[in-house]
Structure formats: C-alpha cells, structure tokens
Amino acid sequence: MEYIGYVGTYTSKTSEGIYRFNFKENRFSDLKLFAKTKNPKYLCFIGDYIAAVCDFDNGSGVSVYDKQGNLVTSLAYESSTSCYIVSKGKYLYTCNYHNGTFSALKLEKDKLVLLKTILIKEKAGSHQVIFVGDKFLIPCLFLDKIIVLNSSYEIENTICFDQGSGPRHAVLSNDKKYLYIVGELSNNLYVIDLLQQKIVNTVHVLKNNIAQAANSAAIRMSNDGRYIYVSTRTEDVVSVLSVDGINVELQQVEKTSGVHPRDFYLNDEFLIVANKDSNNLVSFSLKYGIIDKVTDMVCAPEGVSIIMEEKI
C-alpha cells in the first residue's frame, strides 16, 4: 500500500512551507516542497483539499490548497497563528494558543467564511478541538481546564485538572465513553469519564516518573482502541500505553531517532514521527501495537504536524 504525506512546519530557519512525500513499503521517497507559505504549523484534510493555519503579510489565518499545491482560498482573521486546525464536513475549526480563542469557519464555494471567534481567555493556551456528539471540547493548557462548547459555540461546562497539569491533546475511546488526554506540563495521561465529565484515572507516560523539563505533545490511538501513543519533546521519545476503558498501563518508552518529536502519524503497521529540531521524519514498524524498529528516515525541515492518505 502506498501513501502520500504532508508535513506542516515552522518556517523560522530552513523550511519554506508545507512539504509532501511518498511512503511505500516502510520507505520514504520524493520529499519536496508542496506549498510555499509562512508557518503552516498544523494541517488537516477538508474534502479533496488541504487546509493549513499560517501567517500572511496582513495577519494570520487559514489557507486551503488543492492536491497539486495550488492555493484555493485564504483568509486572515487573527493576529497570530493558530496552533490547531480540524475539519468536519465543510467546516473548519481552529484554536489559538496565544490569543486563547476558538474559531469556526466554513468552506463555501471554494471561499473561506469566518462564522465566529470566541475568546475563552487571553493566553489560555487553547490547543485542540475534539468533537463529542454536538459538543466541542477545547483543552486549555494554561487554565488547566477543558472548556465544553455547545453547538452554538457557547461555553456550557468545564472539566477541571490539578494546577500545572497543562491539558494539551486528547483522543476518544472507540465507544465514546472515555477521553484520554495528555498533560504537556505534568506528562500524565488522564482518563475522563465523559458521562460524569471528570477524571477517573491518571497514569504517567514516562519511566521513573520523569517530570523535570519534559513536555508531552501529541497523542494517537490505535484503530482497535487497545493502545495509546504519546510523544514527549524534551525526552525525544514516544510512549506506548495499553488501554482498556478506565485502565491504562505504560508498556514502552522508545527513542525517536531525532530531537524534539512533535506530531506523528499512526496506522496499524507503522508510525512516522516528525522530529522538529533534528529536521527529520522517522518511520517505525509496529508489532502487536509495540514499536518494533526504525525502517527509514528522511530530512524534513522543522516538521511539527503530519497528515497522510492512501495514494489512489
């Protein structure tokens, strides 16, 4: 099976924008610049297009590209780059870490329309949008809270964490009963019972309870819902945890063959990590959910997010 991948980057040093690569039989090929733009930190697919948060001369916002790298539409609507973008149907949702905002946009006839921006709190560290039914869950790192929005984008509830937890990114259990969220500052994985909307278990994602300067980042779940994977930047590792409802257990902590792992892509057979500071992508084979070995690596400047799709 062959895949096409796209890498979102910072453009502070050598990167020029979004990069594209091919991946087949656990090997990279043909990595090249896909679209030149400033600070396309996070990417997502929307229909047949690719959306990216990025900076412009007149501010920051979102750009949408076709699969050939041509700009379809863009919209500047904020003062600094959002850190996250996700799509649902024709809608795009972004979070701005610095401004503490959540924004909803619609792609309508190949034009972006800003529907609403809500201020959660300045410098709230809002970091992700998670869909749970008709609700939107927004982890806010510096508030130590998840803000729950209703379908009208109004704040409906909050889920509170201990001070200094720094909730960042999360995944849902396959049965939608539990939310598993990693704390950037605590390096803990928290299990939230969504019916009760409270934390019901906490597990450290590093060996020997390392907590000094570690900063956990991305989180993914295996398709069968049995394993969770978490990257930790300052330790340069990916942790693997087995999961069964409320029960979570650390199984493995594996070096990423690079420096400052941010996002990673996961499927049943392989895992690809973007190591920002060492400017490389590294692929690992998986064996029964556990990271097996490095299968390939390729130079990719300042990578911080990865999206992939099967090649048609």
C-alpha positions, 0 to 999 in steps of 0.5 A: 500500500502506498501513501502520500504525506504532508508535513506542516512546519515552522518556517523560522530557519530552513523550511519554506512551507508545507512539504509532501512525500511518498511512503511505500513499503516502510520507505520514504521517497520524493520529499519536496516542497508542496506549498510555499507559505509562512508557518503552516504549523498544523494541517488537516484534510477538508474534502479533496483539499488541504487546509493549513493555519499560517501567517500572511503579510496582513495577519494570520489565518487559514489557507486551503490548497488543492492536491497539486499545491495550488492555493484555493482560498485564504483568509486572515482573521487573527493576529497570530497563528493558530496552533490547531486546525480540524475539519468536519464536513465543510467546516473548519475549526481552529484554536489559538494558543496565544490569543486563547480563542476558538474559531469556526469557519466554513468552506463555501464555494471554494471561499473561506467564511469566518462564522465566529471567534470566541475568546475563552481567555487571553493566553489560555493556551487553547490547543485542540478541538475534539468533537463529542456528539454536538459538543466541542471540547477545547483543552486549555493548557494554561487554565488547566481546564477543558472548556465544553462548547455547545453547538452554538459555540457557547461555553456550557461546562468545564472539566477541571485538572490539578494546577500545572497539569497543562491539558494539551491533546486528547483522543476518544475511546472507540465507544465514546465513553472515555477521553484520554488526554495528555498533560504537556506540563505534568506528562500524565495521561488522564482518563475522563469519564465523559458521562460524569465529565471528570477524571477517573484515572491518571497514569504517567507516560514516562519511566521513573516518573520523569517530570523535570523539563519534559513536555508531552505533545501529541497523542494517537490511538490505535484503530482497535482502541487497545493502545495509546501513543504519546510523544514527549519533546524534551525526552525525544521519545514516544510512549506506548500505553495499553488501554482498556476503558478506565485502565491504562498501563505504560508498556514502552518508552522508545527513542525517536531517532531525532530531537524534539518529536512533535506530531506523528502519524499512526496506522496499524503497521507503522508510525512516522514521527516528525522530529522538529529540531533534528529536521527529520521524519522517522518511520517505525514498524509496529508489532502487536501495537509495540514499536518494533524498529526504525525502517527509514528516515528522511530530512524534513525541515522543522516538521511539527504536524503530519497528515497522510492518505492512501495514494489512489 
